[in-house]
Amino acid sequence: MTKNESILFASFAVKLAELVCLIFAVSYVFCILWIIICQTVEDFYYGTLYENDAQEYSGGYPNNFIPFFNMHNDEEGLIILKCFYYAFTSLTTVGLGDFRPISTVEYGFCGFMLFSGVLVFSYIMGEYINLLE
């Protein structure tokens, strides 16, 4: 392998790694935003309806992503991993269906996330095609 070929191969590998890191970074951002939205919906529900009520916190608002899929008893890292998995499969438009939005707010955010996923992966595929040329 000549010096030019090795430089070309190294630049190809670095650019490919950059695109993979972009996929994971965008998925992680949407994962964290998903968790924040779920917690905000739950806080709003308990803050307004149970503010002066004697009822105790029962493990989560049932019309929310995290309690609906019984994640409220999981460790924080496992919740992040499951939400990352959901964000990654949604962004790649695979959407396996094992996790899905529950509330109206989650449906709205999921629509935004799916639209963003198409944009991000269009950019990534364009860069990958340029890289192959």
C-alpha positions in Angstrom: 0.0 0.0 0.0 1.4 3.3 -1.0 1.5 6.4 1.2 -1.3 8.1 -0.7 -3.5 5.0 -0.4 -2.9 4.8 3.3 -3.7 8.5 3.8 -6.9 8.0 1.7 -7.9 5.0 3.7 -7.3 6.7 7.0 -9.3 9.8 6.0 -12.1 7.5 4.9 -12.1 5.6 8.2 -12.1 8.9 10.2 -15.0 10.4 8.2 -17.0 7.1 8.6 -16.3 7.1 12.3 -17.4 10.8 12.4 -20.7 9.9 10.8 -21.3 7.0 13.2 -20.6 9.3 16.1 -23.1 11.8 14.7 -25.8 9.1 14.6 -25.2 8.2 18.2 -24.9 11.8 19.4 -28.3 12.7 17.8 -29.9 9.6 19.3 -28.5 10.5 22.7 -29.8 14.1 22.5 -33.3 12.9 21.6 -33.1 10.2 24.3 -32.4 12.9 27.0 -35.1 15.2 25.5 -37.5 12.2 25.6 -36.8 11.6 29.3 -37.2 15.3 30.1 -40.5 15.4 28.3 -41.8 12.3 30.1 -40.7 13.7 33.5 -42.2 17.1 32.7 -45.6 15.6 31.8 -45.6 13.5 34.9 -44.6 16.5 37.1 -47.3 18.6 35.5 -49.9 15.9 36.1 -48.9 15.3 39.8 -48.3 19.0 40.4 -51.7 20.1 39.3 -54.0 17.3 40.2 -52.4 16.0 43.4 -51.1 19.3 44.8 -53.6 19.4 47.7 -54.7 15.8 47.6 -53.8 13.2 50.1 -53.0 10.6 47.5 -49.4 9.5 47.4 -47.2 9.0 44.4 -48.1 5.6 43.0 -45.1 5.0 40.8 -45.9 7.3 37.9 -48.6 8.8 35.8 -49.9 5.7 33.9 -50.4 7.7 30.6 -46.6 8.3 30.3 -43.8 6.4 28.6 -41.7 5.4 31.6 -44.4 4.1 33.9 -46.4 2.5 31.1 -43.5 0.3 30.2 -42.7 -0.4 33.9 -39.4 1.5 33.9 -40.1 3.6 37.0 -38.5 0.9 39.2 -35.4 0.5 36.9 -32.1 2.2 37.6 -31.5 5.5 35.9 -28.8 4.0 33.6 -31.2 1.3 32.4 -34.0 3.9 31.7 -31.5 6.0 29.7 -30.5 2.9 27.7 -34.1 1.9 27.0 -34.9 5.5 25.9 -31.8 5.6 23.8 -32.9 2.4 22.1 -36.3 3.9 21.5 -34.8 7.1 20.1 -32.3 5.2 17.9 -34.9 2.9 16.4 -37.3 5.8 15.8 -34.6 8.0 14.3 -33.5 5.3 11.9 -37.2 4.9 11.0 -37.1 1.2 11.9 -39.5 1.7 14.8 -39.7 -1.9 16.1 -42.9 -1.1 18.0 -41.9 -2.6 21.4 -41.7 1.0 22.7 -44.1 3.7 21.6 -45.4 7.1 22.7 -48.3 7.1 25.1 -49.5 10.6 25.7 -50.4 13.4 23.2 -47.3 15.4 24.1 -45.2 12.4 23.5 -46.9 11.8 20.1 -46.1 15.4 19.1 -42.5 15.1 20.2 -42.2 11.8 18.4 -43.4 13.4 15.2 -40.7 16.1 15.5 -38.1 13.4 16.3 -39.1 11.3 13.2 -38.9 14.3 11.0 -35.5 15.2 12.4 -34.4 11.6 11.9 -35.2 11.8 8.2 -33.2 15.0 7.9 -30.2 13.7 9.9 -30.0 10.4 7.9 -30.4 12.3 4.6 -27.4 14.3 5.6 -25.5 11.3 6.6 -26.2 9.4 3.4 -25.2 12.4 1.4 -21.9 12.6 3.2 -21.4 8.9 2.8 -22.0 9.0 -0.9 -19.6 11.9 -1.2 -17.1 9.9 0.8 -17.4 6.9 -1.6 -16.9 9.1 -4.6 
